[in-house]
């Protein structure tokens, strides 16, 4: 792998990159002509892979608060990301392109310290002290690298962190140019400029480019103009708080395509854990208000939540998708079977589900 600046020049004390020179502003795919996403990207977060799996060939938004760091979560995905095109395929490593925008020196050093654990990768680095104009160039350079590798048959994951820097840099440059501001004083051409990045995600018979775009969002306000336009362009949004996944708010709009490359129980299991965890949080809220929880079914949901959080949601373990699904089944074993909306045939086939010994007992 190589480490490059926004213009593609080496930052790793190695020789200049040689070969064919390509324009960084590549072709933008018409969304109506894009091949439907397929396959499955394993993100390294078992709860996310279980509830909102991400197919290949899409672009998806990760949201965080500006004052919070998401470096660890991003690094975890860079190191653990895998893919498979079909259900019967083994998980395989991806080619990873990491585009850093406006990161501090400490953050850049952190990402450089873990790159030997990633495998085949290219870093395109823009630091906090670098000019604003280069923040507009870096994502295009990263996209062109990823696009070219994908066209040659590689399965590529591009992670851009933090897209807010691109937004701010565009506003700064347009202000210097004297361009009139758009809605909420935003750059009037932010959507079209961002589309030059987002609409380059694609998948073909051999080769794909999948994009994870990290963006700082003040107060996680979804109506803020920058994130609102980005959500419009992407196929889902994954909120994070204090570095942890906001499980119930996460959304991958094309997860149905990812189910085709996962186990046959994945779709039913996804619905079950979402419903069960939502119910458990309702019971917890009642408990926090001082209500005494005595109903056996409510206590069962509390046990489920505790086990699910410990073994799936908050674990740092490396879990492949199938193992994560097994643990979800294990946690659901705390819930009486009559409270689970899962087909009996699926329960029989995937014997990891263990109903409570005495259904309905505390």
ABEGO torsion letter per residue (X at the ends): XBBBBAAGBBAAGBBBBBEBBBBABBBBBBAAABBBBBEBBBAGBAAAAAABBBBBGBBBBBBBBAABBAAAAAAAAAAABBBBABAABBBBBBBBBBBBBGBBAAAAAAAAAAAAAAEBBBBBBBBAABBAAAAAAAAAAAAAAAAAAAAAGBBBBBBBOBAAAAAAAAAAAAAAAGBBBBBGGBBAAAAAAAAAAAAABBBBABEBBBBBBBBBBBGGBAABAAAAAAAAABAEBBBBBGGBBBAAABBBAAAAAAAAABBAAAAAAAAAAAAAAAAAAAAAAAAAAGBBBABAAAAAAAAAAAAAAAAAAABABBBBAAAAAAAAAAAAAABBAAABBBBAAAAAABAABBBBABBGBX
